[in-house]
């Protein structure tokens, strides 16, 4: 089992940037597929980006070219660099860790990102 703690959410103006962090503990971090998901009010939780232990990445079409997921296995941490933020990026962002793609995995408590003037 792995425990996850997200941080870095904030209020930011459109066009701004934020970096989210997710610190993991309790297991062998490097073997986990790490993902960032988000859930806006009234909407389903959706995958934003994921990264395998080997560094292969996957992004939702809505964030391609603006967001970058990365991981530091030595620090047991995964990051989400978000640039050119838009109001529609407003959501609670959750970190997820799973051993296989078909698993539900473990979730963090979420961090709020608000993009507004």
C-alpha positions as CSV (number, residue, x, y, z in Angstrom):
1,X,0.0,0.0,0.0
2,X,1.2,3.5,-0.8
3,X,0.2,6.8,0.9
4,X,0.0,9.9,-1.2
5,X,0.0,13.6,-0.3
6,X,-0.5,16.3,-2.9
7,X,0.5,20.0,-2.6
8,X,0.9,23.0,-4.7
9,X,-2.7,23.9,-5.6
10,X,-3.5,27.6,-5.6
11,X,-5.5,30.4,-7.2
12,X,-3.8,31.6,-10.4
13,X,-4.8,33.9,-13.2
14,X,-5.4,32.7,-16.7
15,X,-2.1,32.2,-18.5
16,X,-0.3,31.5,-15.3
17,X,1.6,28.5,-14.1
18,X,1.6,26.1,-11.2
19,X,3.6,23.0,-10.2
20,X,1.8,20.3,-8.2
21,X,3.7,17.8,-6.2
22,X,2.7,14.3,-4.9
23,X,4.8,12.7,-2.2
24,X,4.5,8.9,-1.8
25,X,5.5,6.7,1.1
26,X,5.0,3.2,2.2
27,X,6.1,1.2,-0.8
28,X,8.6,0.9,-3.6
29,X,7.7,4.1,-5.5
30,X,9.6,3.3,-8.7
31,X,7.4,0.4,-9.7
32,X,4.2,2.4,-9.6
33,X,2.4,4.0,-12.5
34,X,1.7,7.5,-11.2
35,X,-1.1,9.6,-12.5
36,X,-2.7,13.0,-12.0
37,X,-6.5,13.2,-12.2
38,X,-8.9,16.1,-11.8
39,X,-12.5,16.6,-10.9
40,X,-14.4,19.8,-11.6
41,X,-17.7,20.5,-9.9
42,X,-20.5,18.5,-11.4
43,X,-18.1,16.5,-13.6
44,X,-16.6,13.1,-13.5
45,X,-13.0,12.6,-12.4
46,X,-10.7,12.4,-15.5
47,X,-7.2,11.4,-16.2
48,X,-4.9,14.4,-16.8
49,X,-1.5,12.7,-17.2
50,X,0.3,9.5,-16.2
51,X,3.9,8.3,-16.1
52,X,5.3,4.8,-15.8
53,X,8.2,3.7,-13.7
54,X,10.3,3.8,-16.9
55,X,9.3,7.4,-17.7
56,X,6.7,6.8,-20.4
57,X,4.0,9.5,-20.3
58,X,0.5,9.9,-21.4
59,X,-1.6,13.1,-21.5
60,X,-5.3,14.1,-22.0
61,X,-5.7,15.9,-25.3
62,X,-6.9,19.0,-23.4
63,X,-3.6,19.5,-21.6
64,X,-1.1,18.4,-24.3
65,X,1.6,21.0,-24.9
66,X,0.7,22.8,-21.6
67,X,1.2,20.3,-18.8
68,X,4.2,18.1,-18.1
69,X,4.3,15.2,-15.7
70,X,7.6,14.0,-14.3
71,X,8.9,11.9,-11.4
72,X,11.9,11.8,-9.1
73,X,12.2,8.2,-7.9
74,X,14.9,9.2,-5.5
75,X,12.5,11.6,-3.7
76,X,9.4,9.4,-4.1
77,X,7.7,12.3,-5.8
78,X,5.7,13.0,-8.9
79,X,5.1,16.4,-10.3
80,X,2.7,18.1,-12.6
81,X,4.0,21.3,-14.2
82,X,1.0,23.3,-15.5
83,X,1.5,26.2,-17.9
84,X,-0.8,28.4,-19.8
85,X,-3.6,27.7,-17.4
86,X,-7.2,28.2,-18.5
87,X,-10.3,28.7,-16.4
88,X,-11.5,25.2,-17.5
89,X,-8.5,23.7,-15.7
90,X,-10.1,24.7,-12.4
91,X,-10.6,21.5,-10.4
92,X,-9.5,19.4,-7.5
93,X,-6.4,17.6,-8.7
94,X,-5.7,14.1,-7.3
95,X,-2.6,11.9,-7.4
96,X,-2.9,8.2,-8.0
97,X,-0.5,5.3,-7.7
98,X,-1.2,1.8,-9.2
99,X,0.9,-1.3,-10.0
100,X,-1.0,-2.1,-13.1
101,X,-3.2,0.0,-15.5
102,X,-6.4,-1.9,-14.7
103,X,-6.1,-1.4,-10.9
104,X,-7.9,1.3,-9.1
105,X,-4.8,2.2,-7.1
106,X,-4.4,4.5,-4.2
107,X,-5.5,8.1,-4.0
108,X,-4.3,11.3,-2.3
109,X,-6.6,13.8,-0.6
110,X,-6.6,16.2,-3.5
111,X,-5.4,19.8,-4.0
112,X,-7.5,22.7,-5.3
113,X,-6.5,24.5,-8.5
114,X,-8.5,27.6,-9.4
115,X,-7.8,29.6,-12.5
116,X,-9.6,32.9,-12.4
117,X,-9.1,36.6,-12.8
